Each structure stands twice: as C-alpha cells, then as structure tokens.
Amino acid sequence: QVQLVESGGGLVQAGGSLRLSCVASGSIFSRNDMGWYRQAPGKQRELVASISRGGYTNYGDSVKGRFTISRDNAKNTVYLQMNSLKPEDTAVYYCALRQRIGAGYDYWGQGTQVTVSS
C-alpha cells in the first residue's frame, strides 16, 4: 500500500519561505515520478512542480523562479522549497506519485495547508 505523508506547511508572511516534504512508503521510490499540486478555495487543483524518476523538473508558470522541487531517493522524500511567497500561493498543497510513465498520478497525500499573509 503506497502512502504519501506531507509536512512543512504553515503560516508565513509574504516574501517568506517554506519547505514542504513528502515521504513515500510502499513503493520503490526511485522508480516513480513525483509531483506537487495545490488547490485554493474555489479554484481547481493545479500543478505546482514535478520531478521525474530521472530528475527532470517541470514548474507551473506562477511559481517559476521562486519554487524548487527536489528528491532524495535514499530518504524516499520529495521536497518543495518555496521562496518569495505571495498571498496567492495560499492553498492546500498535495504530494502525488506516478508509477507509469505518461499516465496520471496514482497516489495522493492528505495535503498540507500553506497560508501566506500580506
């Protein structure tokens, strides 16, 4: 059974930083693609960043240059470093795992709240 557990969310002032972590269990982590999504109240879930099993990264336009995704396969963990946070970054952030290349994400974490005050 694959499980994803996020941590690191919280309340931060605009311009500040947070680092989210997601620990995966129940799968061979290095063989999976990982992603971070977010969903704000009243809005659709959107891709924040992804990192492939080969280390290729991709970012949503709104976070390019501010957020960095990385992975530590030895720790079964994916990170999201968020800098220069803005109030519009406020959302629940979800970690996701994809096992098959080209398919959708198969597993999701429970989410962690990020709130950026102005």
C-alpha positions in Angstrom: 0.0 0.0 0.0 1.5 3.3 -1.1 1.3 6.1 1.4 2.4 9.7 1.0 2.8 12.0 4.0 3.3 15.7 3.6 4.7 18.1 6.2 6.1 21.6 6.4 3.1 23.7 5.8 2.1 26.7 7.9 1.6 30.4 8.1 4.2 32.7 6.7 4.4 36.4 5.8 4.6 37.5 2.1 8.2 37.3 1.0 9.0 34.5 3.3 9.9 30.9 2.7 8.7 27.4 3.5 9.9 23.9 2.6 7.4 21.1 2.2 8.4 17.5 2.5 6.6 14.3 1.3 7.7 10.9 2.5 6.6 8.0 0.4 6.3 4.4 1.5 5.1 1.1 0.0 6.8 1.6 -3.4 10.2 1.7 -4.9 10.6 5.5 -4.7 13.3 5.9 -7.3 11.1 4.3 -9.9 8.3 6.9 -9.6 7.7 10.3 -10.8 6.6 12.8 -8.1 4.6 16.0 -8.2 3.3 18.8 -6.0 -0.2 20.2 -6.7 -2.2 22.8 -4.9 -5.8 23.8 -4.5 -7.0 27.1 -3.3 -10.6 27.6 -2.1 -13.0 27.9 -5.1 -10.2 27.1 -7.6 -9.2 24.0 -9.5 -6.3 21.9 -8.4 -3.1 23.0 -10.3 0.3 21.6 -10.9 3.0 23.4 -8.9 6.0 21.3 -9.8 7.0 17.8 -10.8 10.2 15.8 -10.9 10.6 12.6 -12.9 12.4 9.4 -11.9 15.3 10.6 -14.0 15.4 14.0 -12.2 13.8 16.1 -14.9 11.8 19.0 -13.4 8.8 21.0 -14.5 7.1 24.0 -12.9 3.8 25.9 -13.2 4.2 29.3 -14.7 3.1 31.1 -11.5 6.0 29.6 -9.4 8.9 29.5 -11.9 12.0 31.1 -10.4 10.5 31.0 -6.8 9.9 27.3 -6.1 12.3 24.4 -6.4 11.4 20.7 -6.4 14.0 18.1 -5.5 14.1 14.5 -4.4 16.2 12.3 -2.2 15.8 8.7 -3.2 17.7 7.4 -0.2 15.1 9.0 2.1 12.1 8.3 -0.1 11.3 12.0 0.1 10.4 14.8 -2.3 10.8 18.4 -1.3 9.3 21.7 -2.4 11.3 24.8 -1.5 9.1 27.8 -1.7 10.7 31.2 -1.7 9.3 34.8 -2.2 5.9 33.6 -1.2 2.9 35.6 -2.2 -0.6 35.6 -0.7 -1.9 34.0 -3.9 0.3 30.9 -3.1 -2.2 30.2 -0.2 -3.6 26.8 -0.8 -3.6 23.2 0.3 -0.5 21.5 -1.2 -0.7 17.9 -2.2 2.1 15.4 -3.0 1.5 12.9 -5.7 3.2 9.8 -7.1 3.0 8.4 -10.5 4.2 4.8 -11.3 3.7 4.6 -15.0 5.4 7.0 -17.4 2.8 9.1 -19.3 -0.1 8.1 -17.1 -1.9 10.1 -14.4 -0.8 10.3 -10.8 -1.8 7.2 -8.9 -1.5 8.2 -5.3 -2.0 11.4 -3.3 -1.1 12.6 0.1 -3.6 14.1 2.5 -2.4 17.7 1.9 -0.7 20.4 3.9 -2.0 23.9 4.3 0.1 26.8 3.3 -1.1 30.3 4.2 0.7 33.4 3.2 -0.3 36.7 4.9 0.1 40.1 3.2 
